[in-house]
Amino acid sequence: MSSLAVADMALYRRRRWVNSIVVFACTGATLVGVSWLALIVAELLIQGVPGLSLSTFSERTRMSGGGLGNAIVGSLMMTAAGTVIGTIVGVAAGTWLAEYGRDGRLASIIRFISDILLSAPSIIVGLFIYAIMVQPLGHFSGWAGGVALAIILLPVVVRTTEDQLGLVPQNLREAASALGAHRWLIVTKVCYSGARVGIITGVLLGCARISGETAPLIFTSLNSNQWTTNMNDVMANLPMTIYQNMTINSFIPDLVQLAWTGGLLLTIAILLLNIIARFAAR
């Protein structure tokens, strides 16, 4: 066997060893991550399932007994408001970046700010909305919570919209333009059609992210034990109810049980949103 063949065999063996080590390390890391996730889900099921009943969804939170009906309604309303506001502004901004601004200086600034918002702590967003909405108005409100959630959702939708519109072939735009279509018609009829699934997926993932946020709601919507659908007033929500029941009211067993059940419901909701997003992406 020639020296070249021997060198090739040695290189092959070394690459196989390196590959085996990397595969083993990746498998081990995956198992560790999945194990912690399984433990969290198992604990939620063990602690949360006993608290599930009809009253959990139909009654408001009380110091003794009660349910999570008011918190569920409040969370749904604020998450819906944040999703609608964030989607409208985010899709518009992402469309401008992809179709009009592109490589301009203003576009670069907007992308930079969007990246900062994407990694900014959510509690900073809550403090910002507290300063510009809660303090001037003199009271907490569901609208303030919805706007805070919208700001957290915004960079996700902006990035997703711009990326998905960038994947639409330029030939389609040129073909529509050759047929006499105006720019706005090309964007709405051609570009959005090609990027619709990706944009919807980004919105769903963003919605899943904001549905469990607690920190910004401390400074915006606060919490309440009363039934209310008035977005101009203090509004109950699941994250804050869980937080208060597990800390401030931890000496009351009924409220601790409600907190575990609320955590289970919130986890199931986020899981379902992620599953729907993945099916939409397909």
N, C-alpha and C positions, 0 to 999 in steps of 0.2 A: 504494500500500500504506500502510495506516495506521501511525501510530507504535507502536500496540499490537502489531500483527502483526510489525513490525520487531524490537521488544523480545523477542517470543516466539521469533523465529527466532534471535536472538543467544543467548538463554538455551538454546535447543535445541542450537546448535552448541557452546556452552561445556560443556554436560552430556555431549555426545558426546566431546569432547576429554578431559574428566576421566575418563569411562568407559574410553576407549581407553588412557589412561595407567595407570589402576588395573589393567585386564586385563593389560597388558604387564608391569607390576611383579609381579603375582601369578603370571603364567606364568613369568617369569624366576626368581622365588623357588622355584617348584615344580621347575623344571628343575635349579636348583642343588642342591636337597635330594635329588632323585631321582638326580642324577649321583653325589653322594657315596655314596648308598646302593648304587648299581650298582657303584661302584668297590670298596666294602667287600665286597660279595657276590662280585664277580669275583676279588678277592684271596684270599678264603676258598676259593673253588673251585680256583683255581690251586695254592695252597699245601696245601689240605687233602685234595683228592681222591687224590693219589698215596699218601697214607697209609692209605686205606681198604682193609681186607682182613678176612678172617674172624678173624684173630688180634686185630684191634682190638676186637672185641666179646667174644672168648672168653678172652683172657689178661689178667692183671693188669699194672699198670705196673711196669716194672723199669728199672734204670739203663741197660741195654742191651737194645734190642728191647722185646718185650712189647706190651701193648695197653691199652685203657681199660675193660675189662670191669668191674673193681672200682669204678672211678669212676662208670660209668654206673649200676650197681646202687645204689650209695650215693646218687647224686643222685635217682634214682627213688624210693627209700625215704623220703628226707628231704622231698622235694617232696610226695609223697603224704601224709606225716604232717602237714606244714604246711598242706596244702590241706584235709584233713579237719578238723583242729582249728580253723583259721581260718574254714571254712565253717559249722561248727556254732555257734561263738560269734558269728560275724558275722551269720548269718541270724536267730539269736535276738535279738541286739541291734537289728538293723534292724526286725524285726517289732515289738518293744516300742516303738521310736521312732515307727513308722507307725501302730500300732493302739492302743496304750495310753498312752504318754507324751505324744506329739504336742507340744503347746505348753507343757509343764511346764518348770519351772526345771531339773530334773535332766536332762531331754531336751536342753535347750540346752547344758548342760555336757558331756554325752556327745558331742553333735555337734561341739562345739569341740575336744574331745580327739581325736576321730576325724579332724578336719581337720588337726590338728597331726601325728598319726601318718602321715597321707597324704603329707605333705611332709617328714617327718623323714628325715635321712640314715640309710641302712640300717646304717652302721657304729655309730651310736649305739644302735640296737636290739641289735646284737651285743654291745656293751659292757654293756648292761643285763642281757641274759641271762647274760653271763659273770659278772656280779656276783651274780645271784640263783640261778644254777644250777651253773655250772662251779666257781666257788670253793667254795661250801658242800659240793659233792659231791667235790671234789678231783680231778676229771678231766674232760676233754672228752668229748662224747658226741654221737651222732646225734640223740638226743632234744632236746638243747639246740639243735642246728641246726634241727630241725623246729619247735620253739617259736619261734625267732627268725624263721623264714620265715612262720609263722602270724601273728605280730604285724604283719609287713609286708603280708600278705594281708588282714588283718582290716578295716582301714578301707575298702578297696575293696568288700568284700562288704557291710559295713554300709551304705555309701552307696547301692550298687546295690539292695539289698533294700528300703531305705526308699523310694527313688524309684519302684521298680516297684510296690510295694504302694500308693503314693500315686496311681498311675495307674488302679487298679481302681475302677470307678464306685461311688459310695456307694450307689446304688440297689440294687446286688447285695447289699450287706450288709443293707440294710433289708428286702429281699425275703426273705432267708434268716432274718433275725430274726423277721419276721412269721409264718414257718412254724414257729417255735418252736425254732430252732437256737440252741445255746449259743454264746458268744463264741468259745471255742476251736475249735468246729466250723466256724464261719463263716471263721475265719482259715485253718484247715488245708484245708478243702474248697473254699471260694469264692475267698478272696484268693490263696492259693498257686497255685491253678489258673490264675488270670488273670495272675499275675506270674512263673510258673515259668520261661518262656523267658528273660526278662530277668535273673532271678537266676542261672540257669545260665551265661548269657553273661558276667556279672560274675565268677563264680567261675573260668571258663576264662581270662579276661583276667588276673585276679589270679594264677592258676597260671602263666601265661606270664611274668608279671613276676618272680615269685620263683624260677623255675627257673634263671635266670642270675645270681642274686645271689652275690657273692663275699665282700664285706666282713663280713657278719655271721657267715659260716662260719669266718672266721679266728679268732674268739674263742669259737666254740661247738663245732663238730665237728672243726676242724683238718683233717688229711688223713692218708692212710695209703696205702702201696703194697701192702697185704695184702687178700686177700678177706675180707670180713666182712659178716654180716647182723645183727650184734648192735648194736642201737641204743643200748646202754649203753656202748659203747666208741667210741674214735676211729674215724671213718668216712671213707672216700674219697669224693670228689665231683668232678664235672667242672670247675666253676669254679676250685676251689683247685688242681687238677692242672694246668690251663692256666696259671694264674698262676705256679706254682712252676717249671714247665717252661720258661716264657718269661723268667724272671728268675733264680732261684737256679741252675737247671740249664741255662742258655742255652748253655753251652759243649759240651753233648752233642747232636749233630745228631739222633739218634733221638728224644730227648725233645722237642726243638723241633718235629719233624715230628708227633709225637703231639699237641702243643699245638694246632697248626693244624687237625689232624683233629678234635680235641675241640671247637674253636671252630666248625667247620663243622657238626658234629652238634648242638651246642647251638643254633645259629642255625636249623637246619632244624626242630628240635623246637619252638622258640618260634614260628616261622612257621606250623607246622601247627596249633598251639594257637590262634593268632589267626585262621586261616582257619576252623577249626571253630567258634570263637566267633561269627564273622560269619554263618556258615550257620545256627547256632542262633538268632541274632537275627532272621533272616528267617522 
